[in-house]
Amino acid sequence: MYADILIKNAKCLTMKNGTTADWIAIHNGTILALGMNTAYCDLVADHTVIIDAGGNTVLPGFIDSHFHVVQTALNARSINLRGVCSFEQIGDQIQKAALEKPGQSITGIRLQVEQLKEKSFPDRLTLDRYCSDVPVWINCLDYQVSMLNTYGLLYYKVPFNMEGVEKDGHDVATGIFRGKANAVLRTNILEGISDKVRKEAVMDIIPGLLSVGITTANAMEGGYMYSDKDADFIFEYGSEFPVDMALFYQSLDMEKIKRMNLKRIGGSFYLDGTMGARTAALSFEYADCPGRMGSLRYSQSELNEFVTECYKNNLQLSLYAIGDRAIGAALNAHEYALYYTGITGLRHRLEHVELANAEHIRKAKEMGIIFSMNPTYEAYWGGPDKMYSQRLGENYVRTNLFREIIDEGVCLVGGSDSDITEYNPMIGIAAAVNHPVKQHRISVYEALEMYTCKGAYAIFEEDKRGTLEAGKIADVILLDSDILSTPHDNLNQVKVIATIKSGDILYNTIC
């Protein structure tokens, strides 16, 4: 049997027990063999494509364990407001979009109020100054606040008496939506998008995913603040894309999940909110808003009941928990369900887990709970002079305890939370290695495990992918350097130069 593809002169990190190889051979979509020196000679035929890695690192394809696929795709067609510093700059972007696509609705994303000189969100009258003849919908970075112009306010038909609709002194809606009203608004808009548009948008981002080595994405779709049509779309069409998609359906409808024969439920199943919006449930007051501690969306009894039903139905459950109170509530519910059912081995997950403490980590280890975390958050918000310190004060040193989590033996996997943050795994790997609080830092190899072998384990696919082993799916990437020798400060500059998916070279910049 001959290799279809041979990568030689490589530093193959198999991501299994620290073993390495000098070359890897691929045949018929799977890994044929790995080895040292020139033992590959008998596997080479005239048709074999030979790639010389030049001494650089070869890895299993990256697994992004928390990715909003449809939202990322749709938002790639929106105007990017990251970095804008004033209402005027927002207006410039809106007017440019209106000229480029006359008559079409306008969506803006990634607005950060802290960066605006006005230190407030633009209301409908402000947005009307720049566009008043089509709907304008602006999202803040974490999707917790939406803004509409007057046209959009009338067009999208959210009841003005709903909780979360901001009103002025005359009891007139300002166009700013929070909480429940924001969730309803977002769902209303997303429900109106056709699957044709979804498919076109997702296809548009596939080259970008392959260019950063993502071969599998955990697709967090549907539910609160999103649209179930996104999840139904991934269920129906996800297998048609060259990047594998593990669907996490963010729904309370357990019977629907069972009818669809899905083995997992949840994803961004919100137990609390975000630190940026001061809605993450903390056990202490926000440093920049005394008296406020965030809130939980469910009572402990409600959560206990739902989690127990997931156990009884053998569904892997993934819960969104950011603040320490939310993490505690989630773990308490798992303790209750485990005691009530005695069922183990479902590899339940907590997503984000930004403010876990030592007791949380210990409990997660005892119950086999996986922590699915987003290291890039530390690059965006960590350290003494960014959002975490603004919101949490001195408690910013307690965020994202990667070192402690790994040392306790909890399975830790990494995702981007795209498109809240960039989906390049190397940015997440660099952020985990260079955590602003030194005691929480992990090694390069441990960070790579988060995006490879541990990511596969977290979706029950460790027998198929996540490591470089003979017989596994040939999801293989080649970097432009030896990653273990790269200075830590330069890790976020490491590039993927080739991506092989199921034995096909789908991205290649090698001359």
N, C-alpha and C positions, 0 to 999 in steps of 0.2 A: 504494500500500500504506500502510495506516494503522497507527499504533502501538496496541497494547493497553494499554501502560503508558508514560507519559512522566514522567521525573524531571527537573525543571527547577530553575533557580536553585541549582545544585549545584557542588561542587568535586569533579569526577570525577577520581580518580587512576586512570588506565588501567593502571598498573603495566607499561607497555611504553615503554621508553626515556624515562621521565620525562614523557610527554605527558599533557595534561589536557583536560578538556572541561567545558562549562557545563551540558550536558544529555545524557541518554541515553534512547533510545527502544527499546522491546521489543515484539516481535511473534512470536506463535506459538512461544514458548519460547526464542527466540534474540534476540540483540542486533541490532536493525534498523539503528541509526545512532547516532552521537555527534556533537556539534558545539558551536559557540560562539554566544553571544548568543541570538537568537530564530529561528534558522534551522530550527527544528523545526515551525514553524506549518503547513506543508503535510502534516505527518504526523499531525495531530490530527483526530480525528473525534468524533462524538457519544458513541461508546462508549468512547473513550480514558479510562483512569484517569490523572489528572494528580496527581502528588505534588510539592509544593513543598519542596525540601530546605532552604530557609532559609539557604543559604550554607554548609551543612555538607558533610562528606566523603561521597562515594560510592565504593565499592570493589568489586572482585570478591569473591565469597563466599570466606570463609576456608577453607583446607585444613589440617586437623590431620594432620600427617605421622606421628604415633605415638600411637595411641589403642586401648586395649583395650576394644572396644565391649561385648562380652557381659559382661565382668567389671565394667565401669562400671555397666551396667544392673542386674546382679544385686546388686552392692554398694550400689546406691541403696536397696535394700530391707533393708539391714543397719543395725546401730546404729553410729553414727559416734563413735569413741573419740578423735578428734583433740582434744587439749587437756585430756584427763583427767589428773589429777595424783596419783592414788592408787588402790590396790586398792579402797578403799571407793567411789570415784566410778565405777569400772568396775562394781562390784556394783550400784550404784544403777541404772545403765543396763540391766544384765541383768535385774534384777527388774522394771523398768518394761516391758521387752520381753515378759517372761513374762506379765505381767498383760494386756498389749494383745493378745497372740496365744497364749492358753493351749494347751498341748499341742504347739506347733510348735517346731522347732529354732531356735536363736538363733545368729546370726553377728555378730561385731563386727569392725570394720576400723579401720585407721589408728592403731593403738596405737604410741606412741613411748616406749620404755623410759626414755629420757633425761629425760622429763618427769615420771616417777613418783617420788615421794619414796622409795619402796622401792628404786629403781634396779635392779629385777629384773623378770622376767616373772612373772605370776601362774601358779602351778602348778594341778594339778587339784584339790588340797585347798582351795586358796583359792577357786577358781571354784565348788566344791561348796557353799561357805557361802552362795552367792547363788542357785544353781540346781542341783538334783541329779536332776530327774525328766525332763529332755529334754537332747539334745546341745547343748553350748555350744562354739562354735568361734571363737576370737579370732585375728585376723591382725595382725601388726605392719605398719607403714606400707608397707614395701617387699616384703611377702609372704614374706620370707626366714625368718620364724619363725612357727609356729602354736602355739596353746595350746588344750587340750581339758579339759573337766571329766571326771570319772570315767565318767559316762554316755556322753559322746562318745568317750572312749578305747576303750570296749568296743563301741560302736555302729559306728564307722568302720573297725575291724578292720585297723589297720596292724600288721604283725609287730613285736613288741617287740624283736627282735634285730636290727632293721635299723639301719644306720648313720644317726646323727642323732637317735635316740630317747634323750632324756635320762633317766637313771635316778638314783635316790637311793642312799644308802649300803647299802640292803638289796636292791639290784638290781631295784627296782620302778620302773616308768615313772612319771615325774612329770607327764606330760601336755604337756610342752614338746617340740616337734619342730623340727629344723633340717635343712639339707642334703637328702640323698636322701629321708629319711623325711618331711620336710615336703612335698617334691614329690609323693611317692606319696600322702600324705594328701590334699593339695589335689585331685589328679586323681581319687581315689576319690570325693570329695564331689561334685565338679563333674560326674562321669560320671552321677550319679544324678538330675540335673536334666533335666526334659523340655523338648523344643523348644517346647511350648506356653508353659511358664513363661518360657523365653528370649524368645520373641516378645513376650509381654506386657510383660516388663521393658524390652526395647529400645524398644518403642513408648512406654513411659512417659518415657524420657529424650529422645525426639526434640524435644519442645517446648523443652527446655532447650538443646539444641544450636542450634536455630534462633534462640533468643533471644540467643545470643552470636555469631551470624553464621556458624556452621560449616555449610557446604553439602557438603563432602566430608571423609570421615575415612579415613585409612589404618588398616584394622582389623587389629590384631596379635592373631592368634587361634591357639589350639591349642598343642601341644608341651609341653615341660618346664615343670612347675609349673602348667600349665593343663589343658585338656581338648580333644582333637581334635574333640569334639562341638561346641565353640564355633565352630571354623573351618568344620566341615561345615554348621553352621547358617547362617553368613554366606554361604557358597557357595550354599546352597539358597534362602535367603529374603532375602538382602541387598538385592536389587533391588526388594523390595516396600516399602522404607522411603523416605520423601521425602528423606533425606540420602544422597548417594552413598557407597558403601563400597568402597574398593579393598582386596581381601583379601590379607594377607600370612600365608600358612600356615606356622606355625612347626614345621616337620617335617623329619626326616632322610629321610623316605620319598620319594625323588625320583621313583620310578615312579608313586606315587599322584598326585603333583603333575602329572606328565605326562598321566596318564589323565584328570585333571580339566581338562586343557588350560589350566592356569594358566601364566602367563608369569613368575611370580616365586616365590621361596621364602625363608622366613626371617621376620625381624621381631625379636621378642625371642628370637633364637637365641643362647642364653647362651654366651659364651666365658669370662666370669668372673661375679662376683657384684656386690654393691653396697658402696658405702663405708659406709653405715649399719651393715651387718652385718660390716664389715671383711673381706669376701670378694672385693672388686674386686682384680684382680691388679696390684700396684704394683711398681715397681723399687726402692722404699725401704720402710722399716718404718713401720707405722702409729704416729703420734705418741703415741696413747693406749694402744698395746698393743705395746711393743717386742718384736721378734722375729717379728712377724706381718706378712706381705706379701700375703696373699690367695693365690689359686691359679687356674690355668687348668683348664678342664674337658676340654680336648683337647690332645694332643701336637701339635707343629708338623707332624709327618708326617701325622697324622690330618686335621688341618685343611687341609693342602695338598691331600690327596686329595679331600676333599669339595668344596673351592672349585673345584678343577680340573674335577670332574664337572659343576658348575653352569655353568662356562664352556662345556664341550663340549656341554651340552644347551641352551645359549642361554637360561638362566634368570637373570633379575635376582636377585641374592643380597643379603640384608640380614642383617648380623651384629650382635649386641649386644656392645659392648665399652666398658667404663667405665674401667678402669685403664690406665696407660700400657703395661704389659706385654701386656695383651689387645689394645690397639690395634696395638701393634707386631706381634704374632702374626698378626692379621687382615691387615695390610698385607703382611707377608712372604708369606702364603698367596696373596694376589692377585698379588704379583710373580711367584711361582712359576707360578701358573696362566696368567698373561699370557705369560710366556716360553714355557711349554709349548705353549699353544694359539694364541697370536697373535690371539685374538678380542678385539675392542674394541666399545665402543658399547652395552654392556648396562646402564650406569648403576647399577652396584653401589653399595650403601649400607652405612655403619656407623651404628648407632643409639647414641645417648647421647654417646659420644666425650668424656667429661668431662675427661680428663686427657691430651689430645693435646699433643705438643710440636712444635717447629718442623720437625723432620725428618719426623714423621708427616704434617704438613700439606703439606710439599713433595711427599712421595711420593703422597699422595692426589690432589694437583693433576696430577701426571704421569700417573697411571693413570685419571683421570676418576672417582674415588670420591666419592660424595656423602656429606656429613655430615648426618645427621638428628639434631638436638639438641633439648634441652628447656630453654629459657631460664628457665622458672619455677623450676627447681632453684636458681638463684642467689637468687631471692627467698626461697625456703624455707631454704636451707642455706649460702648464700654469705656472704662477709665474715669479719671477724676474731673474731666471737663466736658462730658457729653451727656446725653439724655438720661442714662441710668443714674448718674450722680445728681442731676437736677431733680429727678423724681424721688430718688431713694436716699439722698444725702449720703452719709457715711456707709449706709448699707449697700452701696454699689459694689463693695468688695465681696459681696455674697452672691453675685450673679454668675450663673453658668459654671458650676463647680466641676469641670471636666476631670481634673486630676483625682479628686476625691471620689467621683462616681466610678471611674475605672478601677481605682485602688480597692474599692469596696466589692468589686466584681459584678457590678450592674452592666448589662449589655447596653452600650451607648452607640447610637447611630446618628448620622449627620444628614441634614437636608438644608435646602436654601430658603424655604418658604417663599419661593418665587411666586409672584414678582414683587413681594415686599423687599427682598434683597436680590442681588444678582445671582444667577444660577450657576456660575462657574465654581465647581467644587474646590479648585485650588485656592480660591479666596477663603472658603470655609476652613480648609486644611491649615492655611496660614494663620487664620484667626485663632484656631484652637491651639496651635503651637506657640503663638505670640500673645496669648491672653494678657490684657493689660495688668491683671493681678498675677504676679509670677507664680504664686503657689498653686494656681489652678491650671497651669500649662501642662500639656502632654507632649509626647515625642512625635516626630514625623510619622513613624511607623504606626503608632496608635491612632493618629489622625487619619491615616490611609485606611486603617481597618474600619473606621466609622463609615466610610464611603464604598467599601468593597465587601469583605466577608461578613462583617456584622450587619451591613445593610441587607444582605441576602438572607441571613438568619431571621431577621425581623419580619420577613414576608414568607417564611417557610420555603425558601428556594436555595438553601445552602447546598443541596445536592445537584443543582443545575448551574449555578453561577456564583460569583463572588470571590473565587480563587482560580488560579491557573493550575488545572489538573487535567490529566488525560481523561477524555470522555465527557467533560463539561462543555457547555455551550461556549463557542469561541467568541466571547465578548472581550476584546483585547485592545488596549490603548498603548501608544508609544509617546513618551515625553521628549522634550527637546534637551533634557539634561539628566544627570544622575541625581535624583531627588534627595537621596540620603546624604549627599555631599553638598547640597545647595545651602548657602547661608540662610538661616531662618528668616531674616529680614527680606529675602528675595523670593520666598516661596510663592507669593501671590503673582509673581512674574513668570513662573514656570508655565510653559505652553504644551498643549497636546498637539502633536504633529501628524498623528494617524489614529483613526478609530476604525476598528474592525467589529462589525456587528453580525453575530451568527455566521461568521466565516466570510462575510463580504466586506471589502474595504469601502467604507462609505464616506470617509473623510481622510484626505491625504495631502500634506503639503511638502512631502519629501521630494526633492528634485531628482 
